[in-house]
Amino acid sequence: MLKLEVFESAPADEEPLLDAEAAEKLRESAYEQGYGAGWQDALAQLRDEDALRQSAALEALQAISFTYNEAHSTLETSFLSLARALLDTLVPEVLRLSLPGLVLESLQQAASRDTRVPLQLHCAPQVRATLEQVAAAVPGLEVQILDEPSYSEAQVSLRLDDQQNNIDLGSVLAQLQAAFSQQLDLKARKGA
């Protein structure tokens, strides 16, 4: 047969340790403490998340700043290389091609003065043929074209009576290159 164990229970005549009202107050107090602890946990979590977001934002700003400085430096270097290439290749060619137009303009001004004295045009031997065509395009003006071996292809002198007009596009290029080199030197000193 099976033997059952008997557990003692409180006698029915004893009063419970908590009455219904005390139990309700205890339950409400526990609820309030739990509710308050939940809010404290939520606020702590928000502070932690906010701190993480601020930290991530600061790291991102530092990375952006670094990337901006790298990009600025790369673009500046590229621009300087492009400017140097323009000064060394394109600008000399543009100046050489500009010379006949400038000479034509000066010859037309001289022709408008209705002078009978021949105009002397001193130029490098390499551009003589081009300038002969330019002089032929100005009717009514006698032009003597004289070779000047010391002149560059971007240099011409026009002489009429005691007046002289010098066109020296080579010096313009030299001044541009010197100014550019000076700016590079200033930038290098600032960067050092």
Summary of the structure (lengths in Angstrom):
residues: 192
radius of gyration: 47.5
end to end distance: 102.7
largest distance: 154.6
contacts: 429
relative contact order: 0.08
helix: 67%
strand: 11%
